[in-house]
């Protein structure tokens, strides 16, 4: 299958560069959409599939499935995902936003910010991106940015999250939780907190961590509170392969900040928010999907070895 890719421009020396045709999904790609952003993509069959945050013209936050032959040109299903909920005790989502998708063992798992008496981490799965089944909410309210690791570690599933509050949380550290069955979560571990000025308000996990010989590569977002509001950036860290709550290295500068018009102007100005990363193991290429200004979907590129070296070189 073709991998979404564009070579680094000759005038760019940074380890991450934007796609020249951004944004790849416009806010009105559906007749009913106000915005499409902060979405997840994975390899699927001979192409790609994903779960997309589509806020409609009622301003309801809904999740939609989508498909692409090349990872750049997407067709979004016009109707939201309808969750099959086998357990009558599990409440249907009040809303859904900022999904992540990961293949683990025999199916694609979806995590998202789920409306359950306030925001928490919803958990479900699909085999074909047509039928979706919801299981128990992973954690209690209030929480956001639930991100599963792509394999078990020491026999346990792992999830990163950021405990929060009901509102537009003015704080936030990253924690890790563990589970034997994807239902009961415990053994909570602290991972990291804001350190640099660009992330001084809060941080949260971004795409599914990528396993490398040097450690789990974690791309995460960080928020600075400026005199005119929040400014979202993203950076990267390396986590220990066997004890991923231990940070091996953490890049001090940000990797990306809102510098293009489609990142600076929109429903929420000055936001770059990464939610997914495709990795081509044969070439080491990365395609990183991110939301621009809480309005559109964009993509950036990197080479994984360069990105890992950058994190190590720029770590404190």
C-alpha positions as CSV (number, residue, x, y, z in Angstrom):
1,X,0.0,0.0,0.0
2,X,1.2,3.6,-0.6
3,X,2.5,5.2,2.6
4,X,1.6,8.8,3.1
5,X,4.8,10.7,2.6
6,X,6.4,13.9,1.3
7,X,10.2,14.4,1.5
8,X,11.7,17.0,3.8
9,X,11.8,20.4,2.1
10,X,15.4,21.6,1.4
11,X,14.9,24.7,3.6
12,X,13.8,22.6,6.7
13,X,16.3,21.2,9.2
14,X,13.8,20.3,11.9
15,X,13.1,16.6,12.5
16,X,9.4,17.1,11.8
17,X,7.9,18.9,8.7
18,X,4.4,19.7,7.6
19,X,2.7,18.3,4.5
20,X,2.6,21.0,1.9
21,X,-1.1,20.3,1.0
22,X,-2.4,20.7,4.6
23,X,-5.1,20.6,5.8
24,X,-5.9,17.1,4.4
25,X,-9.5,17.2,5.7
26,X,-11.4,20.4,5.7
27,X,-14.0,21.4,8.3
28,X,-16.9,20.9,6.0
29,X,-15.9,17.6,4.4
30,X,-19.4,16.3,5.5
31,X,-22.6,18.3,4.8
32,X,-23.3,18.2,8.5
33,X,-19.8,19.0,9.9
34,X,-18.7,22.2,11.6
35,X,-15.2,20.8,12.0
36,X,-13.2,17.5,11.6
37,X,-10.0,17.3,13.7
38,X,-8.1,15.4,16.5
39,X,-8.6,12.1,14.8
40,X,-6.9,8.7,14.5
41,X,-5.7,6.6,11.5
42,X,-4.3,3.1,11.2
43,X,-3.3,0.7,8.5
44,X,-6.2,-1.4,7.4
45,X,-6.4,-3.9,4.6
46,X,-4.9,-2.5,1.4
47,X,-5.2,1.1,2.7
48,X,-6.1,2.9,5.9
49,X,-9.0,3.4,8.2
50,X,-9.7,5.7,11.1
51,X,-12.0,7.2,13.7
52,X,-12.6,10.9,13.3
53,X,-13.9,13.6,15.5
54,X,-16.7,15.4,13.7
55,X,-18.4,18.2,15.5
56,X,-21.7,18.7,13.7
57,X,-23.6,21.9,13.0
58,X,-25.5,21.4,16.3
59,X,-22.0,21.5,17.8
60,X,-22.4,17.9,19.1
61,X,-19.1,16.0,19.4
62,X,-19.5,12.7,17.5
63,X,-17.1,10.0,16.2
64,X,-17.3,8.8,12.6
65,X,-15.4,6.1,10.7
66,X,-13.4,6.9,7.6
67,X,-11.3,5.2,4.9
68,X,-8.4,6.1,2.6
69,X,-6.4,4.3,-0.1
70,X,-3.3,6.4,0.6
71,X,-3.6,8.0,4.1
72,X,-4.0,11.4,2.6
73,X,-7.3,11.4,0.7
74,X,-10.1,10.4,3.1
75,X,-13.8,9.5,2.8
76,X,-15.6,10.0,6.1
77,X,-18.8,8.1,6.8
78,X,-21.7,10.5,6.9
79,X,-23.4,8.9,9.9
80,X,-21.7,8.7,13.4
81,X,-20.5,5.5,14.9
82,X,-23.3,3.6,16.7
83,X,-21.9,1.6,19.5
84,X,-23.1,-2.0,20.1
85,X,-23.3,-2.2,23.9
86,X,-23.8,-5.8,25.1
87,X,-23.9,-5.0,28.8
88,X,-27.1,-3.1,29.6
89,X,-25.4,-1.6,32.7
90,X,-23.0,0.3,30.4
91,X,-24.4,3.7,29.6
92,X,-24.4,4.9,26.0
93,X,-21.9,7.8,25.3
94,X,-23.2,11.3,25.9
95,X,-20.6,12.5,23.4
96,X,-17.2,11.4,22.0
97,X,-14.1,13.2,21.0
98,X,-10.3,13.0,20.4
99,X,-10.1,9.2,19.6
100,X,-7.1,7.0,19.3
101,X,-7.0,3.6,17.5
102,X,-4.6,0.8,18.0
103,X,-4.3,-2.8,16.8
104,X,-3.8,-5.2,19.7
105,X,-3.6,-9.0,19.2
106,X,-6.8,-9.6,17.1
107,X,-8.7,-6.4,16.8
108,X,-8.6,-2.6,16.6
109,X,-9.2,-0.9,20.0
110,X,-10.6,2.6,20.2
111,X,-10.2,4.9,23.1
112,X,-11.8,8.3,23.2
113,X,-13.0,11.1,25.6
114,X,-16.4,9.8,26.5
115,X,-19.3,11.6,28.1
116,X,-20.1,9.6,31.2
117,X,-21.3,12.1,33.8
118,X,-18.4,14.2,32.7
119,X,-15.4,13.4,30.5
120,X,-13.7,10.0,31.0
121,X,-12.0,7.4,28.8
122,X,-14.3,5.3,26.7
123,X,-13.1,1.9,25.4
124,X,-14.4,-0.2,22.5
125,X,-13.2,-2.2,19.6
126,X,-13.9,-3.0,15.9
127,X,-12.7,-5.6,13.4
128,X,-13.9,-3.8,10.3
129,X,-14.6,-0.2,11.1
130,X,-18.2,-0.8,10.3
131,X,-19.4,-2.4,13.5
132,X,-18.2,-1.1,16.8
133,X,-18.6,-2.6,20.3
134,X,-18.2,-0.7,23.5
135,X,-17.0,-2.2,26.7
136,X,-16.7,-0.7,30.1
137,X,-15.4,2.9,30.5
138,X,-11.7,2.4,31.5
139,X,-11.5,5.0,34.2
140,X,-13.7,7.2,36.4
141,X,-14.5,10.8,35.4
142,X,-12.7,13.1,35.0
143,X,-10.1,12.1,32.6
144,X,-8.8,12.7,29.0
145,X,-6.2,11.6,26.5
146,X,-6.5,7.8,27.1
147,X,-4.0,6.1,24.9
148,X,-3.3,2.3,24.8
149,X,0.1,0.8,24.2
150,X,0.2,-1.5,21.1
151,X,1.1,-4.7,23.1
152,X,1.0,-6.1,26.6
153,X,4.0,-5.5,28.8
154,X,4.7,-8.1,31.5
155,X,1.3,-9.6,30.6
156,X,-0.7,-6.4,31.2
157,X,-2.4,-3.9,28.9
158,X,-1.2,-0.4,29.5
159,X,-2.9,2.9,29.1
160,X,-1.7,6.5,29.4
161,X,-4.2,9.2,30.6
162,X,-4.5,12.6,32.1
163,X,-6.8,13.0,35.1
164,X,-8.7,16.3,34.7
165,X,-11.9,18.1,35.7
166,X,-15.2,18.9,34.1
167,X,-14.0,22.0,32.2
168,X,-11.2,23.1,30.0
169,X,-8.7,21.7,32.5
170,X,-6.1,24.3,33.6
171,X,-3.7,21.5,34.8
172,X,-2.6,18.0,33.9
173,X,0.1,15.3,34.3
174,X,0.4,12.0,32.4
175,X,-0.2,8.8,34.3
176,X,-0.1,5.1,33.4
177,X,-2.7,2.4,34.4
178,X,-2.4,-1.3,34.0
179,X,-5.0,-4.1,33.3
180,X,-5.1,-7.9,32.8
181,X,-8.5,-7.8,31.0
182,X,-9.1,-4.2,29.7
183,X,-11.9,-3.8,32.2
184,X,-10.2,-3.6,35.6
185,X,-7.5,-0.9,35.8
186,X,-5.0,-0.3,38.5
187,X,-1.3,-0.3,39.4
188,X,-1.4,3.4,38.5
189,X,2.0,5.0,38.0
190,X,3.1,8.6,37.5
191,X,4.9,9.2,34.2
192,X,5.6,12.9,33.9
193,X,4.4,16.5,34.5
194,X,4.9,19.8,32.8
195,X,8.5,21.1,32.9
196,X,9.2,23.5,30.0
197,X,7.5,26.8,29.5
198,X,5.8,25.6,26.3
199,X,4.0,22.9,28.3
200,X,3.7,24.7,31.6
201,X,-0.1,24.5,32.0
202,X,-0.7,20.8,31.1
203,X,0.5,17.9,29.0
204,X,-1.3,14.8,27.6
205,X,-0.4,11.7,25.5
206,X,-0.8,12.0,21.8
207,X,-0.5,9.1,19.3
208,X,-0.1,5.4,20.4
209,X,3.5,5.0,21.6
210,X,5.8,3.5,19.0
211,X,8.2,0.8,20.1
212,X,11.8,1.4,19.1
213,X,15.1,-0.3,20.3
214,X,15.7,2.9,22.3
215,X,12.4,2.8,24.1
216,X,8.7,3.7,23.5
217,X,8.6,6.9,21.5
218,X,5.8,9.1,22.9
219,X,4.6,12.1,21.1
220,X,2.6,14.3,23.4
221,X,1.0,17.7,23.5
222,X,1.8,20.5,25.9
223,X,-0.1,23.7,26.7
224,X,1.1,27.2,27.6
225,X,-1.2,29.8,29.0
226,X,-0.5,33.1,27.2
227,X,-2.1,36.5,27.7
228,X,-4.6,35.7,24.9
229,X,-5.4,32.1,25.9
230,X,-4.0,28.5,25.6
231,X,-1.3,27.7,23.0
232,X,-1.0,24.0,22.1
233,X,2.4,22.5,21.0
234,X,3.7,19.0,20.7
235,X,7.0,17.4,21.8
236,X,8.4,13.9,22.3
237,X,9.9,11.6,25.0
238,X,11.3,8.1,25.3
239,X,9.8,5.7,27.9
240,X,11.4,2.5,29.2
241,X,10.4,-0.5,27.2
242,X,9.6,-2.7,30.2
243,X,8.6,0.0,32.7
244,X,7.0,2.6,30.5
245,X,6.3,4.9,33.5
246,X,10.0,5.6,33.6
247,X,11.1,8.4,31.3
248,X,14.5,7.7,29.6
249,X,14.8,11.0,27.7
250,X,12.6,14.0,27.0
251,X,13.1,16.7,24.4
252,X,13.2,20.1,26.0
253,X,12.1,22.2,23.0
254,X,8.8,21.7,21.3
255,X,8.7,19.8,18.0
256,X,5.8,21.8,16.6
257,X,3.8,24.9,17.5
258,X,0.9,26.7,15.7
259,X,2.7,28.7,13.0
260,X,0.5,28.2,10.0
261,X,-2.8,30.0,9.4
262,X,-4.8,26.7,9.6
263,X,-3.3,26.1,13.1
264,X,-3.7,29.7,14.3
265,X,-7.2,30.5,13.0
266,X,-10.2,28.4,13.6
267,X,-12.7,27.5,16.3
268,X,-9.9,27.4,18.9
269,X,-6.9,29.4,17.8
270,X,-3.3,28.3,18.3
271,X,-3.7,24.6,18.5
272,X,-1.7,21.7,17.1
273,X,-3.0,18.5,18.6
274,X,-1.5,15.1,17.6
275,X,-3.7,12.0,17.8
276,X,-2.2,9.3,15.5
277,X,1.1,8.3,13.9
278,X,1.6,5.7,11.1
279,X,5.0,4.0,11.0
280,X,6.5,2.3,8.0
281,X,9.0,-0.1,9.5
282,X,10.8,-0.8,6.2
283,X,11.7,2.9,5.7
284,X,11.4,4.3,9.2
285,X,9.0,6.9,7.9
286,X,6.4,8.5,10.2
287,X,3.2,10.2,9.2
288,X,1.8,12.1,12.2
289,X,-1.9,13.2,12.2
290,X,-2.9,16.3,14.1
291,X,-5.7,18.7,14.5
292,X,-5.3,22.4,13.5
293,X,-7.1,25.1,15.5
294,X,-9.7,22.5,16.6
295,X,-11.1,22.8,13.0
296,X,-9.2,20.8,10.4
297,X,-7.1,17.6,10.1
298,X,-3.4,17.9,9.1
299,X,-0.4,15.7,8.8
300,X,3.3,16.0,9.4
301,X,6.3,13.7,8.6
302,X,9.4,12.5,10.3
303,X,12.0,9.7,10.2
304,X,11.8,7.7,13.3
305,X,15.6,7.3,13.9
306,X,16.1,11.1,13.5
307,X,13.2,11.8,15.9
308,X,14.6,9.4,18.5
309,X,18.1,10.9,18.1
310,X,16.6,14.4,18.5
311,X,14.9,13.4,21.8
312,X,18.1,12.0,23.2
313,X,20.2,15.0,22.0
314,X,17.8,17.6,23.4
315,X,17.0,15.9,26.7
316,X,17.8,17.5,30.0
